[in-house]
Amino acid sequence: MSDSDSFIDEVTEEVRRDRLFAMFRRYGWIAAVAIVAIVGGAAYKEYSAAQNRQAAEALGDSITTALQANDAAGRAAELSTVTAESPGGNAVVEFSLAAAQAEAGNTSSAVATLNAIAVNGEIPEIYRQIASFKALILQAGDESTIDERRTGLQALAQPGNPLRMLAEEQLALLSLEQDDTEAAIAKYQEILQDAETTSDLKQRATQAIVALGGKPEAVPGSQG
């Protein structure tokens, strides 16, 4: 390699280094910002997780303290003062509150509390359905709510609903509440034939049919 070629290579290399350094000076802050963002994001995530843990622990302690009251009315009073920072946390508090209200004999307040959960679109649907189901059960024996309960239970008994079979059983009980033995037996027979019916529910349905003077129909595919 001649001296002139070597000189050209050295100059070219210097130019490349100058350009590289110039690029770092011009755009290096972007990498720095990216690094800070990554580190800061990780730190914030850890901080948020710690805050969430603390909030959950504080909520748990508040609920536990409230549940230590000597009677149901006292537990309901204590729970009514507990608040959570998230919709899910509030739902836990309200379920506990409704249970205490019901135990204290304050059915109307318990139903109102559960209905508030049932219409809260910020919590998962399954919890809203459970709240609705519990509210309907608490109103058993109230003749003024029969039509409302039937409509609510029929909505929960739709295909695909995880509470469907429990709602079907409550519909049978609702017929008994109205002294419609024939309709109750027919509903229990439907429950027996349903592929989604659990063994426990089949047993309850069979016992109910016999107690009501009916004869359980054989389930298709069963032996006996």
N, CA and C of each residue as an Amber inpcrd file, in Angstrom:
protein
   672
   0.8570000  -1.1900000   0.0000000   0.0000000   0.0000000   0.0000000
   0.8930000   1.2400000   0.0000000   0.6060000   2.2090000  -0.8870000
   1.4180000   3.4200000  -0.9810000   1.1170000   4.3510000   0.1690000
   2.0480000   5.3220000   0.3610000   1.8530000   6.3010000   1.4280000
   0.5910000   7.1120000   1.1950000   0.2930000   7.4140000  -0.0730000
  -0.9030000   8.2140000  -0.3700000  -2.1710000   7.4450000  -0.0200000
  -2.1810000   6.1050000  -0.3020000  -3.3600000   5.2870000   0.0480000
  -3.5400000   5.2170000   1.5590000  -2.4230000   5.0590000   2.2830000
  -2.4890000   5.0030000   3.7420000  -3.0040000   6.3130000   4.3050000
  -2.5200000   7.3970000   3.7480000  -2.9550000   8.7150000   4.2060000
  -4.4550000   8.8980000   3.9740000  -4.9400000   8.4790000   2.8200000
  -6.3730000   8.5930000   2.5010000  -7.2090000   7.7660000   3.4650000
  -6.7280000   6.5430000   3.7710000  -7.4650000   5.6830000   4.7160000
  -7.5570000   6.3220000   6.0900000  -6.4310000   6.9340000   6.5330000
  -6.4240000   7.5770000   7.8450000  -7.3990000   8.7550000   7.8810000
  -7.3820000   9.5340000   6.8240000  -8.2880000  10.6770000   6.7610000
  -9.7440000  10.2090000   6.7530000 -10.0080000   9.1500000   5.9770000
 -11.3730000   8.6070000   5.9110000 -11.8400000   8.1200000   7.2760000
 -10.9220000   7.4450000   8.0020000 -11.2590000   6.9380000   9.3310000
 -11.5390000   8.0810000  10.2930000 -10.7550000   9.1640000  10.1920000
 -10.9530000  10.3300000  11.0460000 -12.3220000  10.9630000  10.7660000
 -12.6350000  11.0480000   9.4850000 -13.9380000  11.6220000   9.1090000
 -15.0760000  10.7850000   9.6850000 -14.9280000   9.4640000   9.6070000
 -15.9610000   8.5810000  10.1560000 -16.1220000   8.7690000  11.6530000
 -14.9760000   8.8930000  12.3620000 -15.0470000   9.0920000  13.8080000
 -15.6920000  10.4280000  14.1420000 -15.3210000  11.4430000  13.3800000
 -15.9080000  12.7630000  13.6230000 -17.4140000  12.7310000  13.4220000
 -17.8160000  12.0500000  12.3480000 -19.2540000  11.9530000  12.0860000
 -19.9690000  11.1780000  13.1940000 -19.3060000  10.0790000  13.6730000
 -19.9070000   9.2720000  14.7350000 -20.0750000  10.0830000  16.0150000
 -19.0060000  10.8240000  16.3920000 -19.0610000  11.6580000  17.5930000
 -20.1180000  12.7530000  17.4430000 -20.1910000  13.3010000  16.2290000
 -21.1910000  14.3390000  15.9850000 -22.6000000  13.7620000  16.1260000
 -22.7780000  12.5330000  15.6590000 -24.0760000  11.8860000  15.7680000
 -24.4340000  11.6280000  17.2300000 -23.4170000  11.1780000  18.0090000
 -23.6570000  10.9500000  19.4350000 -24.0480000  12.2480000  20.1360000
 -23.3130000  13.3220000  19.7810000 -23.6170000  14.6050000  20.4210000
 -25.0130000  15.0910000  20.0560000 -25.4060000  14.7740000  18.8210000
 -26.6970000  15.2740000  18.3420000 -27.8710000  14.4160000  18.8010000
 -27.6770000  13.0780000  18.7890000 -28.7970000  12.1860000  19.0900000
 -28.6060000  11.3520000  20.3580000 -27.4930000  11.5140000  21.0090000
 -27.2270000  10.7040000  22.1940000 -28.2540000  10.8900000  23.2900000
 -28.8470000  12.0950000  23.3700000 -29.8500000  12.3510000  24.4080000
 -31.0560000  11.4420000  24.2800000 -31.3180000  10.9830000  23.0340000
 -32.4680000  10.0850000  22.8390000 -32.2350000   8.7780000  23.5890000
 -31.0510000   8.2200000  23.4660000 -30.7270000   6.9890000  24.1830000
 -30.7920000   7.2050000  25.6820000 -30.2970000   8.3780000  26.1220000
 -30.3330000   8.6800000  27.5550000 -31.7660000   8.7500000  28.0640000
 -32.6180000   9.4120000  27.2850000 -34.0300000   9.5180000  27.6730000
 -34.6810000   8.1360000  27.6960000 -34.3480000   7.3130000  26.7020000
 -34.9210000   5.9700000  26.6500000 -34.5200000   5.1620000  27.8690000
 -33.2510000   5.2780000  28.2650000 -32.7600000   4.5510000  29.4380000
 -33.4790000   5.0310000  30.6980000 -33.5920000   6.3590000  30.8200000
 -34.2790000   6.9180000  31.9840000 -35.7350000   6.4620000  32.0200000
 -36.3810000   6.4300000  30.8400000 -37.7750000   6.0090000  30.7660000
 -37.9400000   4.5520000  31.1880000 -37.0150000   3.7070000  30.7250000
 -37.0910000   2.2810000  31.0740000 -36.8970000   2.0810000  32.5680000
 -35.8420000   2.7100000  33.0890000 -35.5540000   2.5780000  34.5260000
 -36.6830000   3.1930000  35.3450000 -37.1330000   4.3870000  34.9050000
 -38.2160000   5.0440000  35.6320000 -39.5020000   4.2480000  35.5860000
 -39.8010000   3.6480000  34.4190000 -41.0080000   2.8440000  34.2870000
 -40.9770000   1.6270000  35.2020000 -39.8190000   0.9870000  35.2710000
 -39.6800000  -0.1750000  36.1550000 -39.8530000   0.2310000  37.6130000
 -39.2510000   1.3700000  37.9550000 -39.3630000   1.8530000  39.3360000
 -40.8110000   2.2020000  39.6700000 -41.5080000   2.8600000  38.7250000
 -42.9020000   3.2340000  38.9680000 -43.7810000   1.9910000  39.0950000
 -43.5090000   1.0020000  38.2510000 -44.2840000  -0.2350000  38.3150000
 -44.1270000  -0.9020000  39.6680000 -42.8800000  -0.9420000  40.1580000
 -42.6220000  -1.5330000  41.4720000 -43.2900000  -0.7220000  42.5740000
 -43.2390000   0.5900000  42.4340000 -43.8660000   1.4670000  43.4210000
 -45.3840000   1.2640000  43.4340000 -45.9760000   1.1820000  42.2270000
 -47.4190000   0.9800000  42.1350000 -47.8260000  -0.3620000  42.7330000
 -47.0150000  -1.3930000  42.4620000 -47.3110000  -2.7100000  43.0190000
 -47.2620000  -2.6700000  44.5440000 -46.2640000  -1.9550000  45.0540000
 -46.1430000  -1.8370000  46.5140000 -47.3360000  -1.0790000  47.0940000
 -47.7430000  -0.0130000  46.3960000 -48.9010000   0.7640000  46.8460000
 -50.1640000  -0.0880000  46.8200000 -50.3240000  -0.8890000  45.7650000
 -51.5030000  -1.7590000  45.6600000 -51.5140000  -2.8010000  46.7680000
 -50.3320000  -3.3450000  47.0740000 -50.2470000  -4.3160000  48.1560000
 -50.6310000  -3.6800000  49.4810000 -50.1150000  -2.4850000  49.7080000
 -50.4360000  -1.7890000  50.9490000 -51.9240000  -1.4840000  51.0560000
 -52.5200000  -1.0500000  49.9260000 -53.9530000  -0.7400000  49.9230000
 -54.7730000  -1.9970000  50.2000000 -54.3710000  -3.1250000  49.5800000
 -55.1000000  -4.3780000  49.7760000 -54.9830000  -4.8490000  51.2200000
 -53.7780000  -4.7190000  51.7810000 -53.5730000  -5.1230000  53.1660000
 -54.3810000  -4.2370000  54.1170000 -54.4090000  -2.9420000  53.8380000
 -55.1640000  -2.0140000  54.6810000 -56.6520000  -2.3270000  54.6080000
 -57.1380000  -2.6330000  53.3830000 -58.5460000  -2.9620000  53.2250000
 -58.8790000  -4.2570000  53.9660000 -58.0000000  -5.2390000  53.8340000
 -58.2180000  -6.5030000  54.5340000 -58.2630000  -6.3160000  56.0360000
 -57.3720000  -5.4860000  56.5520000 -57.3580000  -5.2180000  57.9920000
 -58.6480000  -4.5210000  58.4280000 -59.1210000  -3.5840000  57.6070000
 -60.3550000  -2.8550000  57.9420000 -61.5610000  -3.7970000  57.9730000
 -61.6320000  -4.6950000  56.9780000 -62.7440000  -5.6430000  56.9340000
 -62.6730000  -6.6010000  58.1230000 -61.4750000  -7.0970000  58.4000000
 -61.3040000  -8.0180000  59.5220000 -61.7180000  -7.3680000  60.8390000
 -61.3050000  -6.1170000  61.0320000 -61.6720000  -5.3940000  62.2510000
 -63.1840000  -5.2290000  62.3480000 -63.8170000  -4.8850000  61.2200000
 -65.2720000  -4.6870000  61.2220000 -66.0100000  -5.9820000  61.5330000
 -65.4890000  -7.0940000  61.0360000 -66.1530000  -8.3840000  61.2380000
 -65.9900000  -8.9110000  62.6570000 -65.1630000  -8.2740000  63.4380000
 -64.9520000  -8.7060000  64.8180000 -65.9780000  -8.1130000  65.7780000
 -66.8840000  -7.2860000  65.2560000 -67.9530000  -6.7410000  66.1060000
 -68.7840000  -7.8870000  66.6720000 -69.3580000  -7.6800000  67.8510000
 -70.0330000  -8.7620000  68.5680000 -71.3090000  -9.2520000  67.9010000
 -72.0340000  -8.3810000  67.2150000 -73.2900000  -8.8100000  66.5950000
 -73.3620000  -8.3450000  65.1430000 -74.3360000  -8.8910000  64.4140000
 -74.4530000  -8.5960000  62.9870000 -74.7100000  -7.1200000  62.7290000
 -75.5390000  -6.4970000  63.5730000 -75.8310000  -5.0790000  63.3900000
 -74.5670000  -4.2470000  63.5630000 -73.7430000  -4.6320000  64.5370000
 -72.4830000  -3.9210000  64.7470000 -71.5310000  -4.1120000  63.5890000
 -71.4940000  -5.3320000  63.0290000 -70.6250000  -5.5920000  61.8790000
 -71.0850000  -4.7730000  60.6790000 -72.4050000  -4.7000000  60.5000000
 -72.9320000  -3.9150000  59.3820000 -72.5710000  -2.4420000  59.5440000
 -72.6880000  -1.9430000  60.7760000 -72.3650000  -0.5380000  61.0320000
 -70.8910000  -0.2520000  60.7610000 -70.0290000  -1.1610000  61.1730000
 -68.5920000  -0.9820000  60.9630000 -68.2420000  -1.0800000  59.4770000
 -68.8300000  -2.0490000  58.7930000 -68.5270000  -2.2420000  57.3740000
 -69.0180000  -1.0700000  56.5250000 -70.0720000  -0.4110000  56.9620000
 -70.6010000   0.7130000  56.1960000 -69.6360000   1.8960000  56.1690000
 -68.6440000   1.8760000  57.0550000 -67.6610000   2.9650000  57.0880000
 -66.3900000   2.6280000  56.3190000 -66.2920000   1.3830000  55.8390000
 -65.0800000   0.9360000  55.1370000 -65.2080000   1.2790000  53.6520000
 -64.1770000   1.8780000  53.1090000 -64.1410000   2.1920000  51.6790000
 -62.8670000   1.6400000  51.0620000 -62.9280000   1.3560000  49.7630000
 -61.7650000   0.8380000  49.0420000 -61.4250000   1.7810000  47.9030000
 -60.2030000   1.6480000  47.4040000 -59.7450000   2.5270000  46.3340000
 -60.0610000   1.9800000  44.9470000 -60.6000000   0.7610000  44.8930000
 -60.8920000   0.1560000  43.5900000 -62.3160000  -0.3930000  43.5950000
 -62.9330000  -0.5020000  42.4190000 -64.2840000  -1.0680000  42.3370000
 -64.3470000  -2.4930000  42.8830000 -63.3120000  -3.2830000  42.5890000
 -63.2870000  -4.6530000  43.0880000 -63.2250000  -4.7010000  44.6020000
 -62.4160000  -3.8180000  45.1840000 -62.3210000  -3.7580000  46.6420000
 -63.6430000  -3.3420000  47.2560000 -64.2950000  -2.3820000  46.6470000
 -65.6100000  -1.9520000  47.1400000 -66.6260000  -3.0730000  47.0540000
 -66.5450000  -3.8870000  46.0120000 -67.4760000  -5.0080000  45.8670000
 -67.2940000  -6.0010000  47.0120000 -66.0490000  -6.2580000  47.3980000
 -65.7820000  -7.1630000  48.5210000 -66.4120000  -6.6140000  49.7940000
 -66.2300000  -5.3170000  50.0190000 -66.8040000  -4.6790000  51.2100000
 -68.3260000  -4.7810000  51.1820000 -68.9180000  -4.5030000  50.0270000
 -70.3760000  -4.4840000  49.9290000 -70.9850000  -5.8770000  50.0560000
 -70.3020000  -6.9040000  49.5460000 -70.7820000  -8.2730000  49.7490000
 -70.7930000  -8.6060000  51.2420000 -69.7260000  -8.2240000  51.9410000
 -69.6500000  -8.4690000  53.3800000 -70.7190000  -7.6750000  54.1160000
 -70.9320000  -6.4470000  53.6870000 -71.9520000  -5.6000000  54.3040000
 -73.3400000  -6.2000000  54.1110000 -73.6370000  -6.6580000  52.9060000
 -74.9460000  -7.2520000  52.6380000 -75.1740000  -8.4880000  53.5060000
 -74.1330000  -9.3050000  53.6780000 -74.2540000 -10.5020000  54.5120000
 -74.5660000 -10.1170000  55.9570000 -73.8810000  -9.0840000  56.4520000
 -74.1240000  -8.6390000  57.8280000 -75.5210000  -8.0430000  57.9680000
 -75.9520000  -7.2740000  56.9810000 -77.2950000  -6.6840000  57.0210000
 -78.3670000  -7.7690000  57.0150000 -78.1880000  -8.7760000  56.1880000
 -79.1520000  -9.8690000  56.1250000 -79.1910000 -10.6290000  57.4420000
 -78.0130000 -10.8780000  58.0060000 -77.9420000 -11.5980000  59.2780000
 -78.6090000 -10.8030000  60.4010000 -78.5280000  -9.4870000  60.2990000
 -79.1400000  -8.6310000  61.3150000 -80.6430000  -8.4800000  61.1040000
 -81.1820000  -9.0670000  60.0380000 -82.6060000  -8.9970000  59.7730000
 -83.0190000  -7.7970000  58.9490000 -82.0380000  -7.0440000  58.4730000
 -82.3360000  -5.8600000  57.6670000 -82.2890000  -6.2460000  56.1860000
 -83.2990000  -7.0060000  55.7740000 -83.3030000  -7.5620000  54.4220000
 -83.3430000  -6.4940000  53.3470000 -84.1410000  -5.4700000  53.5490000
 -84.2850000  -4.4330000  52.5200000 -82.9520000  -3.7420000  52.2490000
 -82.1760000  -3.4790000  53.3110000 -80.8670000  -2.8450000  53.1290000
 -79.9030000  -3.7950000  52.4330000 -79.9640000  -5.0850000  52.8000000
 -79.0960000  -6.0780000  52.1650000 -79.3960000  -6.1840000  50.6790000
 -80.6810000  -6.1890000  50.3230000 -81.0710000  -6.2680000  48.9190000
 -80.5940000  -5.0300000  48.1640000 -80.7420000  -3.8650000  48.7830000
 -80.2960000  -2.6240000  48.1490000 -78.7880000  -2.6330000  47.9270000
 -78.0400000  -3.1470000  48.9050000 -76.5830000  -3.2210000  48.7800000
 -76.1860000  -4.1510000  47.6410000 -76.8350000  -5.3000000  47.5680000
 -76.5300000  -6.2700000  46.5080000 -76.9330000  -5.7440000  45.1380000
 -78.0560000  -5.0630000  45.0700000 -78.4920000  -4.5030000  43.7820000
 -77.5240000  -3.4250000  43.2980000 -76.9110000  -2.7030000  44.2480000
 -75.9150000  -1.6950000  43.8730000 -74.6990000  -2.3600000  43.2280000
 -74.3230000  -3.5390000  43.7350000 -73.2230000  -4.2900000  43.1290000
 -73.6400000  -4.7760000  41.7400000 -74.8850000  -5.2390000  41.6380000
 -75.3670000  -5.8470000  40.3890000 -75.3750000  -4.8730000  39.2140000
 -75.4850000  -3.5800000  39.4960000 -75.5410000  -2.5980000  38.4040000
 -74.2270000  -1.8370000  38.2330000 -73.2120000  -2.2730000  38.9500000
 -71.9080000  -1.5970000  38.8600000 -71.1130000  -2.1620000  37.6810000
 -71.0700000  -1.4130000  36.5900000 -70.3950000  -1.8780000  35.3890000
 -68.8860000  -1.9110000  35.4840000 -68.3170000  -1.4560000  36.6000000
 -66.8580000  -1.4290000  36.7430000 -66.3010000  -2.7330000  37.3030000
 -67.1620000  -3.6400000  37.7210000 -66.6770000  -4.9060000  38.2590000
 -67.0620000  -6.0450000  37.3080000 -66.3600000  -7.1950000  37.3720000
 -66.6340000  -8.3050000  36.4550000 -68.0940000  -8.7580000  36.5170000
 -68.5920000  -9.2020000  35.3780000 -70.0040000  -9.5620000  35.2600000
 -70.4010000 -10.6830000  36.2140000 -69.5200000 -11.6480000  36.4410000
 -69.8760000 -12.7750000  37.3000000 -70.2210000 -12.2950000  38.7070000
 -69.5130000 -11.2600000  39.2060000 -69.8180000 -10.7390000  40.5380000
 -71.1600000 -10.0120000  40.5340000 -71.4700000  -9.3440000  39.4420000
 -72.7670000  -8.6690000  39.3350000 -73.8930000  -9.7000000  39.3150000
 -73.6690000 -10.8090000  38.6220000 -74.6800000 -11.8580000  38.5680000
 -74.8890000 -12.5110000  39.9330000 -73.7970000 -12.7460000  40.6380000
 -73.9080000 -13.3380000  41.9800000 -74.6840000 -12.4030000  42.8980000
 -74.3880000 -11.1100000  42.8090000 -75.0930000 -10.1330000  43.6440000
 -76.5850000 -10.1330000  43.3230000 -76.9120000 -10.1660000  42.0440000
 -78.3150000 -10.1920000  41.6350000 -79.0010000 -11.4500000  42.1480000
 -78.3200000 -12.5800000  42.0390000 -78.8670000 -13.8620000  42.4950000
 -79.1330000 -13.8250000  43.9960000 -78.1630000 -13.3340000  44.7580000
 -78.3220000 -13.2620000  46.2160000 -79.4720000 -12.3350000  46.5950000
 -79.5900000 -11.2120000  45.8840000 -80.6670000 -10.2650000  46.1800000
 -82.0310000 -10.9120000  45.9370000 -82.1530000 -11.6700000  44.8590000
 -83.4180000 -12.3310000  44.5480000 -83.7670000 -13.3850000  45.5970000
 -82.7800000 -14.1280000  46.0740000 -83.0200000 -15.1540000  47.0820000
 -83.4640000 -14.5240000  48.4000000 -82.8500000 -13.4110000  48.7520000
 -83.1950000 -12.7530000  50.0160000 -84.6520000 -12.2990000  50.0570000
 -85.2360000 -12.1070000  48.8720000 -86.6150000 -11.6200000  48.8250000
 -87.6370000 -12.7500000  48.8310000 -87.1610000 -13.9970000  49.0040000
 -88.0730000 -15.1410000  49.0310000 -89.1310000 -14.9330000  50.1110000
 -90.3800000 -15.2230000  49.7580000 -91.4760000 -15.0740000  50.7060000
 -92.1700000 -13.7300000  50.6160000 -91.5950000 -12.8150000  49.8730000
 -92.2030000 -11.4990000  49.7050000 -93.1100000 -11.5330000  48.4770000
 -94.4140000 -11.6020000  48.7040000 -95.3540000 -11.7350000  47.5930000
 -95.3120000 -10.5490000  46.6360000 -94.9390000  -9.3900000  47.1510000
 -94.9370000  -8.2010000  46.3030000 -93.8210000  -8.2120000  45.2650000
 -92.8440000  -9.1040000  45.4500000 -91.7070000  -9.1310000  44.5280000
 -91.6880000 -10.3720000  43.6410000 -92.7670000 -11.1640000  43.6570000
 -92.7650000 -12.4360000  42.9220000 -92.4920000 -12.2270000  41.4310000
 -93.2090000 -11.3220000  40.8020000 -93.0140000 -11.1010000  39.3650000
 -91.5980000 -10.6090000  39.0700000 -91.0920000  -9.7130000  39.9180000
 -89.7410000  -9.1860000  39.7350000 -88.7080000 -10.2910000  39.8940000
 -88.9110000 -11.1360000  40.9040000 -87.9690000 -12.2360000  41.1260000
 -87.9980000 -13.2340000  39.9750000 -89.1840000 -13.5350000  39.4850000
 -89.2840000 -14.4840000  38.3810000 -88.5450000 -13.9420000  37.1470000
 -88.7330000 -12.6720000  36.8650000 -88.0540000 -12.0670000  35.7160000
 -86.5400000 -12.1090000  35.9020000 -86.0880000 -11.7840000  37.1000000
 -84.6460000 -11.7950000  37.3710000 -84.0570000 -13.1870000  37.2880000
 -84.7630000 -14.1760000  37.8240000 -84.2740000 -15.5520000  37.7880000
 -84.2840000 -16.1030000  36.3650000 -85.2900000 -15.7590000  35.5910000
 -85.3250000 -16.2140000  34.2020000 -84.1610000 -15.6400000  33.4000000
 -83.7710000 -14.4040000  33.7340000 -82.6140000 -13.7990000  33.0620000
 -81.3380000 -14.5550000  33.4210000 -81.2260000 -14.9680000  34.6790000
 -80.0320000 -15.7100000  35.1150000 -80.0460000 -17.1520000  34.6170000
 -81.2130000 -17.6450000  34.2230000 -81.3310000 -19.0330000  33.7640000
 -81.1080000 -19.1800000  32.2640000 -80.6320000 -18.1280000  31.6230000
 -80.3730000 -18.1920000  30.1830000 -79.1500000 -19.0800000  29.9050000
 -79.1270000 -19.7850000  28.7710000 -77.9880000 -20.6370000  28.4160000
 -76.6700000 -19.8590000  28.4440000 -75.6580000 -20.4830000  28.9980000
 -74.3480000 -19.8590000  29.0690000 -74.0770000 -19.1280000  30.3670000
 -75.1300000 -18.8740000  31.1340000 -74.9320000 -18.1870000  32.4080000
 -74.4100000 -19.1920000  33.4430000 -73.3170000 -18.8760000  34.1340000
 -72.7550000 -19.8290000  35.1040000 -73.6850000 -20.1410000  36.2720000
 -74.6810000 -19.2820000  36.5100000 -75.6270000 -19.5120000  37.6040000
 -76.9350000 -20.1110000  37.1040000 -76.9460000 -20.5920000  35.8740000
 -78.1900000 -21.0200000  35.2280000 -78.9400000 -22.0730000  36.0360000
 -78.2680000 -23.1380000  36.4440000 -78.9690000 -24.2280000  37.1040000
 -79.4400000 -23.8350000  38.5030000 -78.6830000 -23.0110000  39.1840000
 -79.1380000 -22.5250000  40.4880000 -80.3760000 -21.6540000  40.3260000
 -80.4060000 -20.8710000  39.2570000 -81.5780000 -20.0450000  38.9860000
 -82.7810000 -20.9240000  38.6550000 -82.5680000 -22.0040000  37.9140000
 -83.6560000 -22.9270000  37.5900000 -84.2430000 -23.5210000  38.8740000
 -83.3850000 -23.8840000  39.7940000 -83.8620000 -24.4400000  41.0650000
 -84.6940000 -23.4110000  41.8260000 -84.2370000 -22.1560000  41.8150000
 -84.9910000 -21.1040000  42.4960000 -86.3390000 -20.8530000  41.8200000
 -86.4130000 -21.0450000  40.5070000 -87.6900000 -20.9100000  39.8080000
 -88.6710000 -21.9940000  40.2570000 -88.1480000 -23.1940000  40.5010000
 -89.0020000 -24.2730000  41.0170000 -89.5210000 -23.9090000  42.4080000
 -88.6460000 -23.3790000  43.2330000 -89.0480000 -22.9730000  44.5730000
 -90.0510000 -21.8220000  44.5350000 -89.8860000 -20.9530000  43.5360000
 -90.8280000 -19.8410000  43.3900000 -92.2340000 -20.3640000  43.0610000
 -92.3050000 -21.4250000  42.2550000 -93.6000000 -22.0350000  41.9520000
 -94.2160000 -22.6240000  43.2130000 -93.3980000 -23.2330000  44.0520000
 -93.8960000 -23.7660000  45.3210000 -94.4070000 -22.6420000  46.2140000
 -93.6980000 -21.5290000  46.1830000 -94.1120000 -20.3750000  46.9760000
 -95.4970000 -19.9010000  46.5630000 -95.8400000 -20.1170000  45.3060000
 -97.1520000 -19.7280000  44.7920000 -98.1500000 -20.8920000  44.8460000
 -97.7390000 -21.9760000  45.5390000 -98.5840000 -23.1640000  45.6950000
 -98.9100000 -23.8240000  44.3590000 -98.0270000 -23.6850000  43.3890000
 -98.2100000 -24.3290000  42.0880000 -97.3250000 -25.5740000  42.0390000
 -97.8350000 -26.6320000  42.6750000 -97.0540000 -27.8670000  42.7960000
 -96.7360000 -28.4750000  41.4420000 -97.6950000 -28.4540000  40.5450000
 -97.4910000 -29.0480000  39.2160000 -96.3520000 -28.3580000  38.4760000
 -96.3250000 -27.0200000  38.5240000 -95.2550000 -26.2820000  37.8420000
 -93.9040000 -26.5570000  38.5010000 -93.9090000 -26.6960000  39.8160000
 -92.6580000 -26.9750000  40.5260000 -92.1050000 -28.3410000  40.1280000
 -92.9720000 -29.3470000  40.0810000 -92.5250000 -30.6810000  39.6860000
 -91.9980000 -30.6630000  38.2580000 -92.6970000 -29.9710000  37.3820000
 -92.2640000 -29.8970000  35.9770000 -90.8830000 -29.2500000  35.8750000
 -90.6620000 -28.2190000  36.6660000 -89.3530000 -27.5570000  36.6380000
 -88.2710000 -28.4800000  37.1780000 -88.5730000 -29.2040000  38.2500000
 -87.5850000 -30.1420000  38.7990000 -87.2920000 -31.2640000  37.7930000
 -88.3180000 -31.7000000  37.0430000 -88.0940000 -32.7200000  36.0180000
 -87.1550000 -32.1720000  34.9420000 -87.3280000 -30.9030000  34.5570000
 -86.4310000 -30.2870000  33.5800000 -84.9980000 -30.2660000  34.1030000
 -84.8580000 -29.9660000  35.3750000 -83.5220000 -29.9200000  35.9830000
 -82.8710000 -31.2990000  35.9200000 -83.6580000 -32.3420000  36.2040000
 -83.1150000 -33.7030000  36.1540000 -82.6160000 -34.0670000  34.7630000
 -83.2870000 -33.5890000  33.7310000 -82.9390000 -33.9440000  32.3590000
 -81.7890000 -33.1100000  31.7990000 -81.4380000 -32.0560000  32.4890000
 -80.4320000 -31.1250000  31.9660000 -79.0240000 -31.6960000  32.1410000
 -78.2460000 -31.6570000  31.0780000 -76.8860000 -32.2120000  31.1150000
 -75.9600000 -31.4310000  32.0350000 -76.2890000 -30.1800000  32.3300000
 -75.4230000 -29.3610000  33.1810000 -75.7270000 -29.5150000  34.6720000
 -76.7400000 -30.2790000  35.0080000 -77.1200000 -30.4370000  36.4100000
 -76.0690000 -31.2440000  37.1620000 -75.6280000 -30.7190000  38.2930000
 -74.6420000 -31.4180000  39.1160000 -75.3120000 -32.5650000  39.8750000
 -74.5020000 -33.4510000  40.4150000 -75.0510000 -34.6000000  41.1500000
 -75.8170000 -34.1380000  42.3940000 -75.3100000 -33.1310000  43.0730000
 -76.0020000 -32.6210000  44.2620000 -77.3650000 -32.0460000  43.8960000
 -77.3980000 -31.2750000  42.8060000 -78.6660000 -30.6830000  42.3930000
 -79.6430000 -31.7610000  41.9250000 -79.1430000 -32.7950000  41.2480000
 -80.0120000 -33.9040000  40.8350000 -80.6360000 -34.5710000  42.0600000
 -79.8260000 -34.7310000  43.0960000 -80.3410000 -35.3520000  44.3140000
 -81.4350000 -34.4900000  44.9460000 -81.1850000 -33.1830000  45.0060000
 -82.1840000 -32.2860000  45.5910000 -83.4690000 -32.2880000  44.7530000
 -83.3130000 -32.2770000  43.4240000 -84.4800000 -32.2770000  42.5440000
 -85.2790000 -33.5640000  42.7030000 -84.5860000 -34.6930000  42.7750000
 -85.2550000 -35.9860000  42.9420000 -86.0250000 -36.0310000  44.2570000
 -85.3820000 -35.5950000  45.3260000 -86.0330000 -35.5950000  46.6340000
 -87.2550000 -34.6720000  46.6400000 -87.1260000 -33.5320000  45.9680000
 -88.2460000 -32.5880000  45.9270000 -89.4220000 -33.1790000  45.1650000
 -89.1470000 -33.8390000  44.0460000 -90.2250000 -34.4350000  43.2430000
 -90.9670000 -35.4940000  44.0580000 -90.2160000 -36.3390000  44.7360000
 -90.8260000 -37.3950000  45.5520000 -91.6440000 -36.7760000  46.6930000
 -91.0720000 -35.7590000  47.3490000 -91.7700000 -35.1140000  48.4590000
 -93.0610000 -34.4470000  48.0010000 -93.0900000 -34.0120000  46.7390000
 -94.2730000 -33.3430000  46.2080000 -95.2780000 -34.3290000  45.6140000
 -94.9640000 -35.6350000  45.7100000 -95.8940000 -36.6520000  45.2230000
 -95.7000000 -37.0410000  43.7820000 -94.6010000 -36.6230000  43.1760000
 -94.3350000 -36.9660000  41.7930000 -93.4020000 -38.1580000  41.6660000
 -93.1130000 -38.5310000  40.4470000 -92.1990000 -39.6320000  40.1750000
 -91.0930000 -39.1330000  39.2650000 -89.8440000 -39.1600000  39.7320000
 -88.7250000 -38.6630000  38.9110000 -88.6320000 -39.4180000  37.5970000
 -88.5240000 -38.6910000  36.5240000 -88.4020000 -39.3040000  35.2170000
 -86.9610000 -39.7520000  34.9890000 -86.7900000 -40.8790000  34.3050000
 -85.4620000 -41.4020000  34.0410000 -84.6960000 -40.4320000  33.1270000
 -83.4410000 -40.2510000  33.4700000 -82.5930000 -39.3840000  32.6650000
 -82.1290000 -40.1550000  31.4410000 -82.2600000 -39.6020000  30.2300000
 -81.8200000 -40.3010000  29.0100000 -80.3720000 -40.7510000  29.1110000
 -80.1630000 -42.0330000  28.7950000 -78.8030000 -42.5440000  28.8180000
 -78.4040000 -43.1480000  30.1390000 -79.2280000 -42.9700000  31.1800000
 -78.8890000 -43.5270000  32.4820000 -79.3920000 -44.9520000  32.5790000
 -78.8110000 -45.7130000  33.4710000 -79.1970000 -47.1010000  33.6620000
 -79.9080000 -47.2150000  34.9960000 -80.8180000 -48.1110000  35.0810000
 -81.4920000 -48.3270000  36.3500000 -82.8220000 -48.9950000  36.1250000
